[in-house]
Amino acid sequence: MSHLLCALLSLFSFAALLESAQWKLQENVFVVDSRWDAEAAATTVELSCGSSEEAVYWRKDSEGKQKGKTLSVAVKELPDAGNYSCVSEESHQVLSSSLLLIARIGPDGHLLRDILKSFKEPNRTFLKCEAKNYSGIFTCSWMTENNPNVKFTIRSLEDPQGDVSCSSPVALSEGALTTYTAQCHKENFCPFAEEHQPIDILLEAIDEVLYENYTASFFIRDIIKPDPPQCQYVATNGTVTWTYPRTWSTPNSYFPLTFKVKVKSTKRRRYQVYDSEEQSVQLPAPGPAEVWVQARDRCYLSSWSQWSSLCR
């Protein structure tokens, strides 16, 4: 019945593991790892025109560069990155192009990151994933300052075509911050089996020509956060009852929850909290009160749900 021992939720650097100073992100898109200090040398990138036509010249964004089938580009600062196009001298049509992005590498050899803002809970978490149950479906979220230029891709780190798929991010702006969420699903996940391999999620962020990535590694059991229970309170006899969240895994006998009941009496200013493994409590002092209930996996100490709406 137990959901096994805990595993650590951790973030680790993906770019720092890359040996090359430049690498292919996708077709015709390359990331240049640039040492972000004044003394470091620029990285030289060799571009080749993907056309048999000989009379060509190069153009960066809208600025002309030089003639020839190849182009050597010294990439150090953000202005050095961008879209490099091979253009026909005769027709002035673009024959091929390459987009160069920059990943800033700090003195310690790790990727510098500042596109995302950290959540308050858990502390210093940039990519937060939560699951309402043991179905293998989970939601990942992250925050940025409002910036319409940032583009995100979220996927499985180990294998983009693997058994974890994620939806396109959905943005919700509030004040100066935008929160993005994506729903992910681990295929063929068995809620009754022991988890042996963590799920590794990679979030890639591109702000015009700046590239960053963020990762999260976890077991489903680590990120469980149930929905709040549905509850009722009968003030005449002080009885509080509730039911399991509709989204919780079944059977309840195999996936039991533990509960907290928070009570604020109209006669008292402070709150009282009661623990229960049942689905009801009898308050010692019946009468008008504000009552809420929250739930957590009883067998594995993951996160508590939000408090329910007022029990009525």
Disulfide bonds with the S-S distance in Angstrom:
Cys49-Cys86 1.93
Cys129-Cys140 2.09
Cys166-Cys184 2.12
Cys231-Cys311 2.01
